[in-house]
């Protein structure tokens, strides 16, 4: 068995799906993220929403969706579409008011990919559309994050923080826009995005997210090798 064949077997393995989900649950429980709550008032009464449990379920869905997309299963795009709404709601409740601007972009990108994959799945070589989508993603990210930083905050823009958020988000937007055309090279974008997120979460000492994005980085690497080989063999 060749190395590429072995890597493709790992890529399409159900065991890797299970490992990913167990990894999320295990780290979240160990760090007690399930205890995270969101308190709110309604009709002069205070209520407690167990945001931690909701967040763990949401992350498991995200992990499952990513693995399905890696295996070219369109159900992954459908889950990602719904998962984007949940992620946006969680981010908003945790204080990221700009989520109402940025998450609809990811929602639209995942939904379009889902519709395209339903009609035809064909792996494409890198072309002008690939770079156009990447530029569009970066442009939208910078624009929307600028609006969020200036309109939803009374503080002056912290430019280091701004670009630390806007650039990875732009790579994510571009990668999502390119999902529909199924570029093997799009996995390189996700590798770059995951490296950004790993560095961010190490600096924030967020061990759970660091572990998650290390897994995503590994998945993007084997996804690239698998899709590139599949493209070479497609008719």
C-alpha positions in Angstrom: 0.0 0.0 0.0 1.4 3.4 -1.0 1.7 6.4 1.3 -1.0 8.3 -0.5 -3.3 5.3 -0.4 -2.7 5.1 3.4 -3.4 8.8 3.9 -6.6 8.6 1.8 -7.7 5.7 4.0 -7.2 7.9 7.1 -9.0 10.8 5.5 -12.1 8.7 4.8 -12.0 6.8 8.1 -15.0 6.9 10.3 -12.7 6.4 13.3 -11.2 9.9 12.6 -14.7 11.4 12.8 -15.2 9.8 16.2 -11.7 10.8 17.4 -12.5 14.5 16.5 -15.8 14.6 18.4 -14.3 12.8 21.4 -11.4 15.2 21.4 -13.8 18.2 21.6 -15.9 16.7 24.3 -12.9 15.4 26.3 -11.1 18.7 26.4 -14.2 20.7 27.1 -15.2 18.5 30.0 -11.6 18.5 31.4 -11.5 22.3 31.3 -15.1 22.5 32.6 -16.4 24.7 29.7 -19.8 23.1 30.3 -20.1 25.3 33.3 -20.2 28.5 31.2 -23.5 30.2 31.6 -25.3 33.3 30.2 -27.6 35.2 32.6 -30.4 37.3 31.2 -33.5 39.0 32.5 -37.1 38.7 31.2 -40.2 40.1 32.8 -38.2 41.2 35.8 -36.9 37.7 36.4 -33.4 36.4 36.0 -32.7 33.3 33.9 -29.6 31.2 33.4 -28.8 29.7 30.0 -26.2 26.9 30.1 -24.2 28.3 27.2 -21.4 25.8 27.8 -23.4 22.7 26.9 -24.8 24.5 23.9 -21.3 25.5 22.8 -19.9 21.9 23.1 -22.8 20.6 21.0 -22.2 23.3 18.4 -18.4 22.5 18.2 -19.2 18.8 17.8 -21.4 19.7 14.9 -18.7 21.8 13.4 -16.2 19.0 13.7 -18.6 16.5 12.1 -19.4 18.9 9.3 -15.7 19.5 8.6 -15.0 15.8 8.4 -18.0 15.1 6.1 -16.8 17.9 3.7 -13.3 16.4 3.7 -14.9 13.1 2.6 -16.9 15.0 -0.1 -20.2 14.3 1.7 -22.6 17.2 1.0 -24.3 16.7 4.3 -21.3 18.4 5.8 -22.2 21.6 3.9 -25.7 21.4 5.1 -24.6 21.0 8.8 -22.1 23.8 8.3 -24.9 26.1 7.1 -27.0 25.5 10.2 -23.9 25.4 12.4 -22.9 28.9 11.3 -26.1 30.3 12.7 -25.5 28.6 16.1 -21.8 29.8 16.1 -22.9 33.4 15.4 -25.5 33.3 18.2 -22.9 32.0 20.7 -20.3 34.6 19.7 -22.9 37.3 20.0 -24.0 36.2 23.5 -20.3 36.1 24.5 -19.9 39.8 23.5 -18.9 39.8 19.8 -21.6 42.1 18.6 -20.0 42.2 15.2 -21.1 38.6 14.7 -24.3 39.9 13.3 -22.3 41.3 10.3 -19.7 38.5 9.7 -21.6 35.2 10.3 -24.2 35.8 7.6 -21.3 35.8 5.0 -20.2 32.3 6.1 -23.8 31.2 6.2 -24.4 32.3 2.6 -21.1 30.7 1.4 -21.9 27.3 3.0 -25.4 27.4 1.6 -24.2 28.1 -1.9 -21.7 25.3 -1.6 -24.4 22.9 -0.5 -26.6 23.9 -3.5 -23.7 23.4 -6.0 -22.6 20.1 -4.6 -26.2 18.8 -5.0 -26.0 19.3 -8.7 -22.4 18.3 -9.4 -19.2 17.4 -7.7 -16.1 18.1 -9.7 -12.6 18.9 -8.5 -11.2 22.1 -10.2 -7.7 23.3 -10.8 -6.7 26.7 -9.3 -7.9 29.6 -11.6 -8.9 33.2 -11.6 -12.1 32.5 -9.7 -10.1 31.0 -6.8 -8.1 34.3 -6.4 -11.2 36.4 -6.9 -13.0 34.6 -4.1 -10.0 35.0 -1.8 -9.8 38.7 -2.5 -13.6 39.1 -2.0 -13.3 37.3 1.3 -10.5 39.5 2.6 -12.2 42.6 1.4 -15.5 41.8 3.1 -13.8 40.8 6.3 -11.8 44.0 6.5 -14.9 46.1 5.7 -17.3 44.3 8.1 -14.8 44.1 10.9 -14.1 47.8 10.5 -17.8 48.6 10.8 -18.0 46.4 13.9 -15.0 48.0 15.5 -16.1 51.6 14.8 -19.9 51.3 15.2 -20.3 48.8 18.0 -17.5 50.1 20.3 -16.8 53.5 21.9 -13.0 52.7 22.0 -10.5 53.6 19.4 -9.5 50.8 17.1 -6.7 48.6 18.3 -5.2 47.9 14.9 -3.2 44.8 16.0 -6.4 43.2 17.3 -8.3 44.4 14.3 -5.9 42.7 11.8 -5.6 39.6 14.1 -9.3 39.1 13.7 -9.9 40.4 10.1 -7.1 38.5 8.3 -8.1 35.0 9.6 -11.7 35.8 9.0 -10.9 36.9 5.5 -9.1 33.6 4.8 -12.1 31.8 6.2 -14.5 33.7 4.0 -12.4 33.1 0.9 -12.1 29.4 1.7 -15.9 29.2 2.2 -16.6 30.9 -1.1 -14.3 28.4 -2.8 -16.0 25.4 -1.3 -18.5 25.1 -4.2 -15.8 24.6 -6.8 -14.0 22.0 -4.8 -10.4 23.2 -5.3 -7.8 20.8 -3.7 -5.7 23.9 -3.2 -8.4 25.4 -1.0 -7.1 23.1 1.8 -3.9 25.3 1.8 -6.1 28.2 2.7 -7.6 26.2 5.6 -4.1 25.2 6.7 -3.2 28.9 6.9 -6.4 29.8 8.7 -5.8 27.0 11.3 -2.2 28.1 11.9 -3.5 31.7 12.6 -6.1 30.3 15.0 -3.6 28.0 16.8 -1.3 31.0 17.4 -4.2 33.2 18.6 -5.4 30.6 21.0 -1.9 29.8 22.4 -1.5 33.5 23.1 -5.0 33.5 24.8 -4.0 30.3 26.7 -7.2 28.7 25.3 -6.1 25.1 25.4 -9.4 23.6 24.1 -9.4 25.7 21.0 -5.7 25.1 20.4 -6.2 21.4 20.4 -9.3 21.7 18.2 -7.4 23.7 15.5 -4.4 21.4 15.7 -6.8 18.6 14.7 -8.3 20.8 11.9 -4.7 21.5 10.7 -4.0 17.8 10.5 -7.4 17.2 8.7 -6.7 20.0 6.2 -3.3 18.4 5.4 -4.7 15.0 4.7 -7.6 16.5 2.9 -5.3 18.3 0.5 -3.4 15.2 -0.3 -6.6 13.2 -0.8 -8.4 15.7 -3.0 -5.2 16.3 -5.1 -4.9 12.6 -5.8 -8.7 12.3 -6.5 -8.4 15.2 -9.0 -5.6 13.5 -10.8 -7.7 10.4 -11.2 -11.1 12.0 -12.1 -12.3 11.7 -15.7 
